[in-house]
Amino acid sequence: MSPDNQNWYIDAWAVMDGYAFASLRPYGSIDASVTFFVAPPYFEPEPVASLATALAATRGHFQEGFWHRREEVPFDSLAQVVETVRRAYRGGGVDLNGAPLKMVPAPRAPEGPATIHPASLVDENMHSTWLDLRGVFLNGFTSLTGREHFRQLLAELIERAIPTLVPKFVGYSICGMLAELTHHDVDRSVRARELSAWIDRARALGMRVEIHFPRRLLIVHSSEEELGFQWNVPELADLPPSFAEITVNIEYRTTQPIEVSPYVIPIPHLFQAETRRKYAAIPTLGHLLAVATADRRYLPSIQSMHELIPLLVLGLARIPSAILPFYGFPPRHGSPELRALSDRAAAWLADAMPSEMLRGHIAEAALHAFVTNLLRGEDEEEVLLAATEDDSEPPQLLNGGEL
């Protein structure tokens, strides 16, 4: 409790929009010492002349405050308020027009005894680094030194995963995107451009992607790996052979790099099978972006090293195309280019992950319930079903459904 029995309280909040008014005042009072407004993209608090502005906002689409068990939720600092509002805004990205999310079907695995499970590609060094990293995000990091250690471990894992595990993930995701191209209820021109952009990204990261129409095969491997990964893709029979030239050859590319939305990159079930025992399934890298940056409980739910790969790929996908390596000189193992690539992806991930600021605060449980509720496509009233065992009654971010 702050001096004079005052705390920070959220007065009005448009959760999905990321707008909120907050004031320093006694509980249940409208006699505020100061009131601030926060909003995307920077969430820099801006002073407001009067609390009356916040109260007026509740007559529109702002909900009235943030409540738990019919009591206002207090915050120790304005920084905690900003952290809550920012993370709820990010988590709202998993909601697509208020409709349940379309789950991506698991792509077909390669047939025969040579099938390679991603877990078998995790070597001893990778597993050791994974255990260190898992210890960090289970115990949390409250200092800049701890976050820097977190970044270094991420960079090491990304560099080790790019030659084998990343191509394995990319191949499965391309299978899913190829399958979607055969659906007649989608804009196939748009989907084809998105797939081409994703293959471009894979190529810049040092992978070779080959589509063999007569044999209906997809082959993906690192530029320095002799043994690639092969998938049978029967859906190729429903696509014109000329499509292979468009997606594989780079002669048609313009000088302007094509950016790909993470919301079109599916996450195969194989890369989240164990994690799904504790967390809802996540369909695309875009939804993973929303979940991982909003809910601090997502990282501890990851159960094995190979199921961390979607998050590492997300970091690589967020690197601007303009600073990716040139196609003709893909990054090789141990090269400065690969190290710089890994460092950039790890730096973005480390900065984007939720801080420890709300550890032990009731808002942490609220954010978890909010994100998992949206991810499962449940009605707002069913948010209580998303509670973990230690949260018998998590607070709701959406108060009365006013959005």
N, C-alpha and C positions, 0 to 999 in steps of 0.2 A: 504493500500500500504506500503510495506516495505521500508527501507532506500534506497536512490539512485534510487527510482522508480523501484525497483525490486520486483518480486513476484515469487512464485513457479508455474511452468507450467509442464504439462505432455508432454514429447517430443515424446514418442513412447509407444504404449500400445497394448498388446494382452489381450483383456478383459476377454475372457473365460479362458485363461490359468493363469491369475493372474500375468502376468509379465508386468513391466512398468519401463520406464526411466523417471526421473523428474529432473529439474534443476532450480536453482535460477538465474533469468536473467531479463532484461527489456523486455517488451512486443514486440514481433515481431523480437527479436534479437537472434542470435546464440552465443553471447558473454556471456557465462554462468560463474557465479562465482564458482559454484560447481554443479556436476551432480551425482545423486544416482540411483541405480537399486534396485527394490524390487520384491520379488517373494515368493510364498508359500514355506513351510507352516508357517513360522514365520513372514514374511514380514518385516524383519529387513533391513533398508536401508544400502546398500553397496556402498561406493564411487567408481565412475568411472573416469578414467583419463581424458576422453575427451567427449564432447557432440557428437563428430563424431561417437562414438559407438552407440548412440541412433539413430542418423540419418541413420546409416547403417542398423539398425534393421528394419526400415520401408521398406526396399527393400525386406524383407521377409514377414511374416504373421502379423507383427505389424502394427497397423494403425498409422497414423500420428497425434499425439496429441489428444487433447480433445477440441472440438469446439462447440460454440453455436452462431447461427446467424452470421456465418463466422468470429467469433472472438475467440481467444484462451481464455479458462476459467482459470482465475487466482485463486491461493490458497494462504491463508495467512501463511501457515506453511507446512512443509514437513509431519507433522502428519496428516493433512487434506488430503493430497495426498494418504498416506498409507491407511487411513480409506476408501477412495473412491475405491481404487484398491481392497482392501480386500473384501469389501461388494459386489462389482460387481462380483468378483470371486465366492463368495458364491451364489449370485443370479443366476449365470450361471449354477448352478446345477439343475435348473428346466428344462433345455433344454435337451431332450433325443435324441441325434444323429440328432439334427436339425429338428425333426419331431414333428407334433402336438401331444400333450399329450393325451393318452387314458383315458377318464373319467371313473371312477368306477361307475357302476350302483348302485342305492340306494337299499340296502338289504331289504327284506320283514320285515315288522313290525309284532309283535305278534297280532293275531286276537282277536276280542271280546272286551267287555267293559272294561276289566282290563288293556288295553294298557296304559303304563305310559310314558308320554313325559319327556325328560330330564329336561326341565325347571321346572317341578313340584318337582324335587328332590333337588332343590336349597332352602335350609332353610334360615331363617332370618339372622343367623350369617354369613353364607356363602355370602349372598347377600350384607351384610354390608361391609365385607372385600373386595368383588368385587368392590364396589363403591369406596373404598379407593384406590384400585389398579388402577382402571380406571383413577382416578384423577391424579395418579402419571404418568402414561404413556401418558396422554393427555397434562399435563403441562411440562413433561420432568424432568430429573434429571441430574444435571451438576456436582454433587459432589459425593465423595465416600459414604458420609452419605446418600444421596438420593438413591444411588444404593443399599446400605445395607437395607434401608427401603423397597425398591422394592423386594429384596430377601426374607425378612421376611414375607411380605404379600403373596408372591408366595408360600412359605413353608406352611403357614397356610391354604391356599386354597387347596393345594395338599393333606395335611393330612385330611382335611374335606371331600374331594372328593373321596378318595380311597375306602371307604366302599360302596358307591352307584353309583356316576356318572362315575367313572372309569370302573367298571364292565359293566355298560350300554354301554359305548363306545366300550369296548373290545368285547362284544357280537355282536354288529353290525359289527365290523371289521372282526370277525371270520366268520359271515354269508357271507360277501363279498368274503373272501378267499375260503370258501367252494364252493361257486358258481363258482369261477374261476377254481377250480379243475375239473369241468365237461366239460370244454372247451377242444376240441381236438387239438387246435392250440397252446397249451402251453406244456412245459415240466412238466408233472404232478408229476414226482419224485422230481424235484426241488421245486415245489410249496408245495408239502406235507411236505418236510423238513422245509420250511419256516413257514408253519402253525404250525407245531409241536414246533418250536422254539418260536413262538409267544405265544402258549399256555403255554409253560414252563415259559416264562416271566410273564404271568398272574398269574400262580400258585405261583411263587416266591414273587409276590406282594400281596399274600393273597387271591386269588380268586380260586373258584372251577369251573371247566369247565366240563360239562357233555354233551356227544353226544348220543342221544337215536335214534338208527337207526330204530327200528320198528315203533316208533311214529313220526319219522323224526323231532325231536326237538333238539334244542340247549338250554341249561340252564347254565347261568353264574350268580354267586353271590359271595359276600364276604364270607370269612370263618366264620364270626361271624354274618351274616345276615340270618335270617330264610327265608325271602322272596327273592327269586332270580328273574332274568329276563328270560323270555322264548321266543324263536323265532321258528316259523314254517319254516323249511328248506326243501322244496320239492326236492331240488337237491341231498339230501342224498340218494334218491332212485337210483341215477346213480353212487353211490360209493359203493365199497365192504364193508360189515359189519366189516371185519378185520381192516379197516382203523380206526375205533373208538378205537381199542385197541392200535394202534400205536400212536395216538395223545393224548390219555388220560392217559394210564399207563406210569409210569416213570421207570419201571424196566429195559427197554431196553437202558436207557441213558448211555452214557459213562461218565468218570470223567471230560472230557473237556466240559465246557458249550457251548451251541450252540448260536451263535450270530445271530440276525435277522436284516436284512436291513430295515431301516424305509421306503424305497421305495416300499415295498410290503404290508405295512399296510394301507388299504384304510381309508379315512375319510368320514364317512357317511354324506349325504347331510343334515340330520337332525341336525347335529352339526355345520352347517355353513349357514343355510337357510337365517337368517337375515343379516349376515355379507356379503353374496353374493350381497346384494343390493349396497354395496360400493366397493367390491373387488371381483376379479375373483375367481371362484371355485377352490379349491385345492384338487387334487385327493388322495394324500398319505401323510403320515407323513414325508417322505423324501422331498417332494416338500415343505411342510410346513417349514421344517428345512431351506431350501434354501431361501424361501420368508421371514420368520420372522427374519433371521439374516442379510438379505441384505436391506430390505425396512423398514425404520422406520415408514412408514405410515400403515403398516399392523396392529400393535397392536391397534391404535386408531380406526381402522375399525371394531373391534370386538364389537358386539352390545349387548351381554348379557352374563351372567356368564356361562351358560351351553355351549356356543360356544367358551369359553376359554379352555374347557376340552381337545381338541386335542393338544394344546400347552403344557398343563400340562402332558399329556400322553407322549408327545415327550420327555420332561425332564426325565420322568421315564424310557423311552426306551433307553436313552443315558447312563444310569448307567451301568458300566461294570458288566457282569454276575458274575464275580468272587467275587464281594462284595455284591451281593444280599442275602437276608435272605435264610436260609436253608428251603427246601420245607416242612419239617416236623414241622417247627415252624414258620408259617406265621405271619407277623406283625399284631397285634391287635390294636384296637382303643386306643389311649392314651399310647401305649407302647413306650419304648425307640427306638425299632427297626423301628417303623413307623415314629417316629419323625426324626430319622437319615436318613431314606429313603427320606422323604420329603425335608429335608435340602439339601441333595446331589442333588436332581433333581432341586430344586430352585436355588442353587448356580450355576449350569451349565446354567440354563436359564438366570439368571441375567447377567452372564458374556458374554453370546452369543448374547444378544440383542444389536442392534446398539446403539452407543453412541450419545450424543447431539452435537458432534463436528461439524457436517455439518448443524446444524439447520440454516435455512435462506439462505444456500448456494445453488447455482444453481445445484450442483451435487446431492442434495437431490431429486429434481424433475427428474433428469436424471435417478437415480437409480430406482425410482418408475416406470417410463415409461419403463425402460429396463426389470424389473422383470415381470410386468404385460403383456408386449408384449410376452415374452417367455412363460409365463404361459398360455396365450390364444392360443399359437401356431400360431400367426399371422406372416406375412412377415415383414421383417425389415422396409419396407417403411411405414407400417401401425402403427408404434410406436406412432405417434401423436394421434391416437385414444385412447390411454391409458391415456391421460392427464386428470387431475382432473379439476374442474371448474376454479380454480385460476391459472392454468397453460395453457394458450392458445397455447403456443408453447414450450413444454419441449425440452431440449437438448437431443441429441442422444449419447449414449455411443459407438455405432458402427458407425464409420465414413466411409461411402462409402462401407460398407459391407466387409471390408478386414479382413476376418477370415478364 
